[in-house]
Amino acid sequence: MFELTGGEGRATLMVSGEVTIQNALAFRDALKEWVEKSDTLDLNMGGVADADLTCLQLLCSAHRSIMSMKKNLTVMGELPEAIGKAAREAGFVREQGCRGEESHRCIWMLRPEK
């Protein structure tokens, strides 16, 4: 479900399966370890089959921490539809990035549903 690889130079967190309230503590712990591990962080959520508001909130919190620590975040590939659907339903879809983020990018800058 949560696999952390890499070291001080670059760390990758691979997330798969269900990322919901039922495993929120495990996801929080994996995100915390990942953010503390390296200055260059890769997030791969390609294997996520289901997500809910808890997943979105934890990702936003990790993203804010990453920004405040002046670390680099790369979201690898496209976010799966399960996350896009949860983001749309919760009103997380954004047209511009978070305030204070130099790149003006946000993982919730998704294309609207067709």
N, C-alpha and C positions, 0 to 999 in steps of 0.2 A: 504494500500500500504506500509506504513512504520509504524511499531509498536515497540515502545521502552518500555521494561519492566525491572524491577530490580532496583537496587539502588547502593549505594556506593561500596559494596563488589563485585557485579557482575551485569553487564547490558547486555541484549540481544536485538539485533536489528533484527526484522523479516521483510523481504522485500518480496513483492509479486507483481504480475501484471507486468506492463510495466515499465522498468527502462531505459528511453530514454531521449533525449534532451528535450522533452516536459515537463518532470517533474524533470529536473536536479536540479533546485533550492531547491525543496522540499527534494530531496535525499541528497543534500549537507547539508542542515540544519539538517536532521535526523542524518547523519553521524557525524556532528560536535557535536551535543548534546550527542550522544552515546559515542564518544571518550572522551568528557569532564566529563562524568558521573561516570566512574568507572575505576579501574586499571585492572580488568579482564573483557574482552569483548568477547561476543559470537555473531557471525554473522550467521543468518539463511536466506539463499536466495533460499530455496527450492521451494518457490511459484512464482519465477520469470518466466514469460511467454515470455518476449521479453526484449532484452538488446542491447545497442549500445555502440559506442566508449566513449560516455560521461560517462556511467556507469563504464566502465573499468578505465577511468582516475580518477574519483572520488574515486573509491575503492583503487587505487594505492596511491593517495594522503592521504587518511585516513590511509592506512597501513604504509606509511612513518612517519606520525604523531605519530602513535601508537609506532613504533620502537623508535623514538626519545624521546618519553616520558617514555620509558622503561616499557610499559604496555604489558599485555598478550592478544593475539588474538587467538580465536579458531573459525575456520570455521566449522559450524555444518553440518554434512552430506555431500553429494556430491553436487557440483555446478550443477545447471540444464543445460540441453543441450543448452538453449538459450544463456547462458553466455559462455559456452564452444565454441559455434559457433562464437560468437562475438569476443572472444579472439583469435581464430584461424585466422579469417578473418582480424583482425587488427594486427596480428603478435605479440600478447602478450604472446603466449605460450613460456615457459622458460624451460630449462633443469636444471637450478640451481636457487637458491634463489637470492634475491636482495643483492647487495653489502652492507656490514655493518650489515646485519641481522645475529645474532648469530646462529640461528637454520638452516640457509641456506635453508629456505623454502619460498615458494611464492604461493599465491593462483592461480597463472597462471601456475603452474607446472602441466599441464594437460597431459593426455595420448594423443598421436597423433591419428588423425582420422584413422579408419581402412578402 
